[in-house]
Amino acid sequence: MDQERARLARTDRAALSTSEARRAVEAVWRIDSARIVGALTRYTGDFSLAEDLAQEALAEALVSWSVNGLPAEPTGWLLTAGRRRAIDAFRRRAARDERYSLLARDLDDALPGVDALFNPDAIDDDVLALMFISCHPVLSRESRIALTLKVVGGLTTDQIAKAFFVPVPTIQARITRAKKALAAAEVRFAVPEGQELAERLGSVLQVVYLIFTEGSYASTGDEWMRRDLASEALRLARILSRLEPEPEVFGLVALMELTAARFPARLDAHNVPVLLEHQDRRLWDQSAIRRGRAALAHATAAGAQRGLGAYSLQASIAECHAVARSVAETDWPRIVVLYEALCTLTPSPVVELARAVAVAMASGPADGLVLVEAIAASGALAGSQMLPAIRGELLSRLGRRDEARAAFRNAIDLCGNDVERADLERKLEVVSRPE
């Protein structure tokens, strides 16, 4: 991010071509969208209006920068343009509403050289408040994700739609509904305090992790991973750790760093998924592992009295994999214990399934299969390919080939990802070969 800022600062101030101006605008927006929208929201007191003003300022920049060149302070230029448009908007409304008349006068009478938009002490709070607004519980999960990526992450609606394989109008509708819902609920632009902060922080962390999970294991499409989406989630988590340094925020950062460290080894040269046991661990990103372990140590120390939270427990599991030289040398008994703690803290069939895999590695596939069959009997994860895929793997290891083939066929029917489906088909082919 700092390198992008430096590159923009070195850009020639001469007139830019249309394509150069567009790239410059996109770069500034990518870096500072949250600061811009946050500052304009603080300035106007209207989140929906602020987002519209920011988009209008971007449109103005495309024209102005192609003629006059890149300004010395691109972010400041956009904020000033947004403020001017805010004043114009309030003046237009002033004739209809006395409230807007007062706002217009107050905004217009700001002291020369003293711009509330550039208050360095308020910028971080602006970004944090924007994250809490974007992830407000009044919004649906899909709306939270779309709004967070749009106004905090700086992604365009086209980029968000592409990432989640949904039509652009669908994303636009989600964002529009989200703005209306926030306005109807009269959500304040402020960082919550006390108990509300603790409750709302969980919503923010959940949204960021959902984005990362979709990047790590794409649910649909022709790619197994979407690293750009995972990287965006990790960037948001790092920002959050600076703004709200709670133990579980560091736990989430640790989990994402340690998971992303394995990305280079998860696909082979032919784009075929490589399971953990077959990955070349020399390809793992050691810098990411060091960052993840440091974040986990911070989370563990900071949360010593309260115990590890869900993200920190998952990060501890990821650390077990990261420090092991092979699957055989992995501390599987410790991983089982960590999953048992996680099941107690946040019970879910997905966590139970992961525990079953760990038990299979620690005690053998038969013990793991008992747990998998119990999950299947409960009806949980009936629409997911994960359960039959793991069931097929364990049955195959036990030599129960007919049952394994049926399980893999079921997983293939349920799988929505092209790359993962191809991998399941390869497993089915292997287990179908004559002995």
N, C-alpha and C positions, 0 to 999 in steps of 0.2 A: 504493500500500500504506500509506504514512504517512498519507494522507488518510483511509483507512478506519479506521486506528487512532484518529485524532483524532475522527472522527465517533462511534465507539464510546465514547470517553472523555467526550463531551458528552451521551451518552444519559442521560435521567432515571433516577434510581435507584428510582423508584416501581415498583410491580408492573407487569408487562408482560402483554399479552394473549398467548394461545397463539401466534398468528401472529407477534407481535413477538418473543417469546422464540425462536421457531424461526429467524427472520431473524438475530437476534443471535448465536445459536449457530453458524449457518452462516457468518456473517461472521468470527467468531473462528477457526473451523476453517479457513476459506479462507486467512486471513492466517497463522496460526501452527500449522497441522497438523504440519509437519515439526519445529518446535521442541518441540511437545508429545510426539509419538511418540518423537522422539530423546531427550528428557530422561527419559521413562519407560523407554526401553530401557536407557539408561545406569544408571538407578536400579535396575532389576530384573535386568538382564543377560539378558533374554529378549525378543527382538524381537517374536515372535508374540504373547506375552502383553501386551506394551506396547501393541500396536495394539488388542487387545481391551479393555484397560483404558481407552484413550482413547475408544473408542466407548461404553463404559459411563458414562464421565464426561460425555459429550455427552448421553446419555439422562437422566442425573441433572440436568444443567443445564437441560434443557427444562422440567422440573417446578419446580426451585428458583427459576429466574430469573423464571418467570411469577408466582410468589408473592412473592418477595423483591426483585425488580428486578435490574437488571444490576449485578454487583459492580464495585468500583473497578478491580480487576485481573482481567479475565475469563480471560486465559490462565493466570494464577497460580491462579485458582479451579479451573480444569479440571485443572491439574497436581496440586493438592492433593487433589482428588477422586480422581484416578487413583492417587495414592500410597496413599490410605486403602483403596481397593479392592485394591491390590497387597498391602498388609499383611493384609487379610482373607483374600485368596487363599492367601498363604503360611501363615497360621495354620491354615486348613482343611487344608492339606497336611502341616502339621507333625506331626500324629498318625501319618501314614503314612511320613514320611521325615525323618530327622534333619537332612539338608541344608536342607530348607525350614524346619525349626525354628530353625536358626542364622540363616538369612536373615531370618525373621520377627522374631527378637529384635534383629538388627542394624538392620533398618529401623525398628523401633519405638523403638529407643533413640537415634535421632538427636537431637543437642543442640537444645534449644529455640532458635528463631530462626535456626538454621543449617540451611538446607535445600539439600541437594545439587542439587535440581532447579533452583534459581535461581542457580546459579553462572554469572555472566555470561561468564567466560572459557571455559566449556565449551559454551555454547549453539551457537556457530558450528561447533565440532567435531562436535557432535551432529548438526546438519543435514547436514554433509559426510559423516559416517559413514553416515547414513541413505541418502544418495544412492548411496554405494558398495555398501551392502547391497542396495538395490532393483535395482541394475544388475549384480549379481554374475554372473560368467560361468556359474555352475552353473545358472542359470535360462534358460529359452527366451526368445527375443526377445519373444514376445507377453506372457509373464509379466513380463518386465522393464518393458515399457511400462505394463502394467496396474498393477503394484505401485508404480512411480514416480509415476504420476498419482494413485494412491490415497493413499499415505502421505506423499509429498513435495509433490505438487500440491494435495492436499486435495479432489480431486474424488470424488464419490460413485460407486458402482458403476453407478447408473443413468446418470449423466453420461458415464462412460467407455464404457458399452455404446452409448449414443446416438451418441457421437463416431465409433465404429468400426463401427456398424451390425451389432452382434452381440447375441444375447440376454443379458439380465442374468445368468442362471445360468451362462453361459459365462465371463463376467468374474469372477463369484464363484468359479468352479472354478479359474480361472487363479491368482487371488490365493491361494486355499487351497493349491493345489499348490506355489506359490512359497514360502509359509511353511513347508510341510513339507520342501521341498527344502533350504531354508536351515538348518532345524533338523537335518536328517539329515547335512548337510555340516559342521555345527557351525561355521558362519560367525561369526566374532567381530564384535562391534559396535565397530569401531575404524576409523580412517582408515589405509589401508595405507601402507607406507613403502617407500622405495627403488625398486627395479625393479618391484615389485608395484604401487606407486602409478602408475607410468607406464603399465603394462599395463592396469590396471583403469580408469584415467581415460579411455582410449579407449573402453571399453564404456559409460561414463556419457555421454560426448559423443555416441556413436552413438545411444543411446536418445533423448536430448533432440532430436537432429536428425531422427530418424525421426518423432517426434511433430510437429515443426515441418513436415516434408515432407507428412505426411498433412493437416495444416491448410492448407498452401499449395496442394496439388493433391490434393483428395479423391479417393481411388481408387474409392469407391462412393457411392451416394446421389444426391440431387437438388440438391446444391450443389456448385459448382466449388471453392469454398474454404470452410474453417471457421476463421474468424479467431479464435474463442475458443480453439481448440486450438493454433493457431500462437502466440497471445499467451501461453498457458500455457507453451509450450516456451521462448519468449523470456524469460519471467520466471524459469524454472528456470536458463537459461543465465546470466542476469545474477547470480543468487544464486551460481552456481558460480564466476563470474569474481571475485567478492569473496572467496570462501572458498579457492579454489585458482587463483591468478592466473598460470597457465601460458600461454605464447604461443598454443597452439592453442585454449584456452578463449576467449581474446579473438578469435581468428580465427573461431570459431563464432558468437560474439556479433555480430561484424562482418557475417558472411554473413547472419545472420537479420535484422539491422536493415536492411541494404541491400535484401534481398529483400522484407521487409515494407513498405518505403517505397513499393513499386510497387502494393501492394494496392488503394489507392483508385482506380487507373486500370484495373484488370484486368477489371472488369465494367461494362457500360454501364447506362443507366437501366432497361433491360428484362432485366437479369440475363444478358446475352449476353457471353461471354468476348471480351475485346479483346486481340489479340496485341500484342507489344512494339512492332512497327513502327507500329501504329495508335494507341497509347496517347497520351493528352494528358499530356505530361510536367509540365504545370503542376499536375496533381493529385498528383504524387508528394510524399510526406511529406519535406520538406527537413530537418526536425529529426531524423528517423530516419536520413537520409543523413549528416548531420553526426555523429551518434552512431556510425554504422557506420564511417565513415572514421576517426574518432578511435580506435575499437577496433582497426581494421586497422593503423593507424600504431603502436599499442602492441604488437600482435602482431609486426609487422615488426621493430621495434626490439629487442624482447625475444628474438626468435628469429634475430637477425642471424647468429650464428655457425653455427646449425644449418640455416638455410634455412627457407623457408616450408613449413608442413605442408599437408595436404589442404584443411582448412577455410579456411585463410588464402589458399590459391590460388584457391579458389572465391569467396572474398570479394573478391579482387583482380579477378576477372572481373566480379563484380557491381558493383564500383566503376567499371569502365570504362563500363558502361551508365549508372550513376548520374550521371556527370559529363558525358556526351555530350548535346548539345542535340537530336540526332535520331539515327535509325538510320544515316543516311548519314554522319554525322560521328563515329560510334563507331569506336574504334581496334580494328577487327577483326583486323588482323595481330597485335597484342599479345594479343588474346583467344585466337587460335590457338596462340600460343607458350605461354600459360598453360595451355591445355588439353593441349598436348603434355607439359608438365611434370607435370600432374595424371595423365595416362595412364601416365607412367613411375612415379609415386609410388604410385598406387592404380589399377592397370589394371582396367577394367570396361567391358562393352558400353554401359552408359548414358553413361559419360564419352566413349567413342569416338563415340557418336551425337551428343552435344553438340558435340564437336570437328568432326564432319562438317557440322553446321549453321553453325558459325563459319567453316569453310573455304568453304562455299557463299556466305556473306556477303562474305568477303574476296576470293575468287577466281572466284566464279560458281557457279550451281547445278549445272553439269556436273561440276565438281571435287568438290563436296559429295556428289553422287549416287554417284560412284565409291566413296567411303568407305561410304555407306549400303548399297550393294549388297554390299560385302565383309562387312559385319556380318550382313546377311540370309543370305548364303551360308554363314556360320559356324553358323547355327542359333540364335545368341544372340537373346534378346528375342522368341522365337517366339510367346510368349503375351501379349505386350504390344502395346497399340494405338499406342505411341509410334513404333515404327519404320515401320509402314505409313502412319501419319499424316504423318510427315516426308517419307517417300518420295513420297507423293501430292502434297505441296506442291511438292517439287522437280521432279517430273515435269510438274506443271501449269505451272510457270514455264518449263519447256523446251518447252512446247507439245505434249507427248506425252499427249494428253487421254484416250485409251482406257486407257492404263496407269495414269494418275492416278485415273480412276474406279474401276478394280479395286482400287487401293491404298486408296482412301478407304472402299470397301465392306468391305474386310478390317478396317480400323481400327474401323469402326462395329460390326462383329460382335464385336470383342474388347473394346470399351470398356464399362466398368462404371459410369461416371458419367453421369447423365442430361444434365447441362448440357454436358459435353464432347461427348457423343454428338450432341446437337442441333447443336452447332457443326460437327462433322464432316459431318453431313447437309446443312448449308447449303453447305459447301465442295463436296460431291458435286453438289449442285444447280447451283452456279455452273459447275463444269467440265462439266456435262451439257448446258448450254444450247447451242443452235446457234451456230456462229461467225458 
